[in-house]
Amino acid sequence: MNEPAYVAIAGEYAWRIRKGELRPGTQLPSYSEIAGQYGVSDIVVRKALELLQGQGLVRSVRRRGVFVADRPNLVRISPERQMESPEVTFGNESNQEIRIDREVEQVHATDEMAEAFGLSPGDRITHIVTRASEGGRPISISDTYQPLDVIGTSNATFLEETVADRLPAPMHAEWLQAIPGDLIKTVHQRFFASDDRVVMISDVSYPRDRYDSFVFRMPLSASP
């Protein structure tokens, strides 16, 4: 799925804010200045700034402009982050070294997966394990499943997410170095095509204190 211009612009500003290049209280350029810099419309700039505000990174002051928030925090946004690679997403969240490791294999569909994808139990599906670390500290792990005829989320139009604090699966607990009995933040995702076919299922785990809050914007329709 191609990254919309407003997501790319917001991501660049998010990275500059979290890197410390844009300090708290710094006023951002005007809509027209940002639009001219990136060669986009004022509408695109507005969507980018709304995304940054939703992430808690900037605040809008009436008749004065947009300023970097006094205490920028981490807010997980959907589906904007689904349009980015983990390298870009976590890179925008941190000024530390981000490392992403992936393992890809074909596995036999369980009864549950087969039913979700409209396959027969035992049919082969793609399984991807993605591990992310920040400055050497594990910050995320995910198990993603897809039918063999689907790659990525390019044909997805809707995202359904269930967020909960749960006991982690053993592999997720090991990667996140969770203390036995501790809860972690889990996100169960199902991506749907326009015909309601499930094209991806993913279970993502984060340390429980990774994000201050979660913000959802579910439809995955194309944006300018």
C-alpha positions in Angstrom: 0.0 0.0 0.0 1.5 3.3 -1.1 2.1 5.8 1.7 -0.1 8.9 1.3 1.6 12.2 1.1 0.1 13.4 4.4 1.4 10.3 6.2 4.9 10.9 4.8 4.9 14.6 5.8 3.6 13.8 9.3 6.2 11.0 9.7 9.1 13.4 8.8 7.9 16.0 11.4 7.4 13.3 14.0 10.9 12.1 13.5 12.3 15.6 13.8 10.3 16.2 17.0 11.3 13.0 18.7 14.9 13.5 17.5 14.9 16.9 19.3 15.5 18.9 16.2 12.1 20.6 16.8 12.0 21.5 20.5 8.8 21.8 22.6 7.1 25.2 21.9 8.7 25.5 18.5 6.2 26.9 16.0 5.8 24.9 12.8 5.8 26.7 9.4 2.5 27.9 8.0 0.2 25.7 5.9 1.3 27.5 2.8 5.0 27.2 3.6 4.7 23.4 4.2 2.6 23.0 1.1 5.2 24.9 -1.0 8.0 22.9 0.5 6.5 19.5 -0.3 4.5 20.5 -3.4 1.2 19.5 -2.0 -2.2 21.1 -1.4 -3.3 22.8 1.9 -5.7 19.9 2.4 -2.8 17.5 2.5 -1.0 19.7 5.0 -4.1 19.9 7.1 -4.4 16.1 7.3 -0.7 15.8 8.2 -1.0 18.3 11.0 -4.2 16.7 12.3 -2.3 13.4 12.4 0.5 14.9 14.3 -2.0 16.5 16.7 -3.7 13.1 17.1 -0.4 11.6 18.1 0.1 14.2 20.8 3.1 15.7 19.1 1.8 19.2 18.3 -0.9 21.6 19.5 -2.9 24.1 17.6 -3.3 27.7 19.0 -6.1 29.7 17.5 -4.9 32.6 15.3 -1.3 31.9 16.2 -0.4 28.6 14.5 0.7 25.0 15.3 3.4 24.4 18.0 5.4 21.3 19.1 3.7 19.9 22.3 5.4 20.5 25.6 5.5 16.8 26.4 5.4 14.8 23.1 4.2 11.3 23.8 3.9 8.1 21.8 0.4 7.4 20.4 -0.2 4.4 18.1 -2.3 5.4 15.1 -4.2 3.1 12.8 -4.3 2.6 9.9 -1.7 5.2 9.1 1.1 3.0 10.5 -0.2 0.1 8.3 0.9 2.1 5.3 4.5 2.3 6.5 7.1 -0.4 6.9 8.1 -1.1 10.5 11.5 0.5 9.8 9.7 3.8 9.0 7.1 3.6 11.7 9.5 2.9 14.6 12.1 5.2 13.1 9.6 8.0 13.3 9.0 7.2 16.9 12.6 7.1 18.1 16.0 8.8 17.9 17.7 5.5 18.7 18.8 2.7 16.3 15.9 0.6 15.1 16.4 -3.0 14.0 13.8 -5.1 12.3 14.2 -8.9 11.8 11.8 -11.0 9.7 11.3 -14.7 9.3 9.2 -15.9 6.5 7.9 -19.5 6.0 5.0 -21.5 4.6 3.0 -23.4 7.2 -0.2 -25.5 7.2 -3.3 -23.6 8.1 -5.0 -24.5 11.3 -8.7 -25.0 11.4 -9.2 -21.5 12.7 -6.9 -19.9 10.0 -8.5 -22.0 7.2 -12.0 -20.9 8.2 -10.9 -17.2 8.3 -9.2 -17.3 4.9 -11.8 -19.6 3.2 -9.3 -22.4 2.8 -9.2 -26.1 3.7 -7.4 -27.1 6.9 -3.9 -28.0 6.1 -3.6 -25.7 3.1 -0.3 -23.8 3.0 -0.3 -20.2 4.0 2.5 -17.6 4.6 3.7 -17.0 8.1 5.9 -13.9 8.9 7.4 -13.2 12.3 8.6 -9.6 12.6 10.8 -8.6 15.6 11.6 -4.9 16.3 14.2 -3.5 18.8 15.0 0.1 19.7 18.6 0.7 20.9 18.9 -3.0 21.6 15.6 -3.1 23.6 12.8 -5.3 22.2 9.8 -3.2 21.5 7.5 -5.3 19.2 6.9 -8.8 17.8 4.2 -9.9 15.5 2.9 -13.1 13.9 1.3 -12.4 10.5 -0.6 -14.9 8.3 -1.7 -14.6 4.7 -3.0 -16.8 1.8 -0.3 -17.7 -0.7 -1.9 -15.6 -3.4 -1.8 -12.4 -1.2 1.2 -10.2 -0.6 1.0 -7.4 1.9 -2.1 -5.2 2.3 -2.2 -3.6 -1.2 -5.7 -4.9 -1.8 -7.0 -4.3 1.8 -9.8 -1.7 2.2 -10.7 -2.2 5.9 -8.9 -2.9 9.1 -10.4 -4.5 12.2 -8.4 -4.3 15.4 -8.9 -5.7 18.9 -6.6 -4.2 21.6 -6.2 -5.8 25.0 -3.8 -6.2 27.9 -3.1 -10.0 27.9 -0.6 -12.6 29.0 1.8 -13.0 26.0 2.2 -16.1 23.9 5.4 -17.9 24.9 7.4 -16.7 21.8 6.2 -13.1 22.3 7.0 -13.2 26.1 10.5 -14.4 25.3 11.3 -11.7 22.8 9.8 -8.9 24.9 11.6 -10.2 28.0 8.3 -10.1 29.9 8.3 -11.1 33.5 6.2 -14.3 34.1 2.6 -13.2 34.9 3.0 -9.7 33.5 0.5 -8.4 31.0 1.5 -6.9 27.6 -0.3 -4.8 25.1 -1.7 -7.0 22.3 -3.3 -6.0 19.0 -5.2 -8.6 16.9 -5.7 -7.4 13.4 -7.8 -8.6 10.5 -7.5 -7.0 7.1 -10.4 -7.2 4.6 -10.6 -6.8 0.9 -13.5 -4.9 -0.7 -15.4 -8.2 -1.1 -15.1 -8.9 2.7 -12.4 -11.5 2.1 -9.9 -11.7 4.9 -6.4 -11.1 3.3 -4.2 -10.9 6.4 -4.4 -11.8 10.1 -1.8 -10.4 12.5 -1.1 -10.6 16.2 1.2 -7.8 17.4 2.6 -7.5 20.9 4.3 -4.5 22.6 5.5 -3.8 26.1 2.5 -2.6 28.1 4.0 0.8 28.6 5.1 1.4 25.0 2.2 3.7 24.1 0.2 6.3 26.1 -2.8 5.6 24.0 -4.2 4.1 20.8 -6.1 6.1 18.1 -8.1 4.3 15.4 -9.1 5.3 11.9 -10.4 2.1 10.4 -11.2 2.5 6.7 -8.2 1.9 4.5 -9.5 3.8 1.5 -7.0 5.7 -0.7 -6.2 9.2 0.5 -4.4 12.2 -1.3 
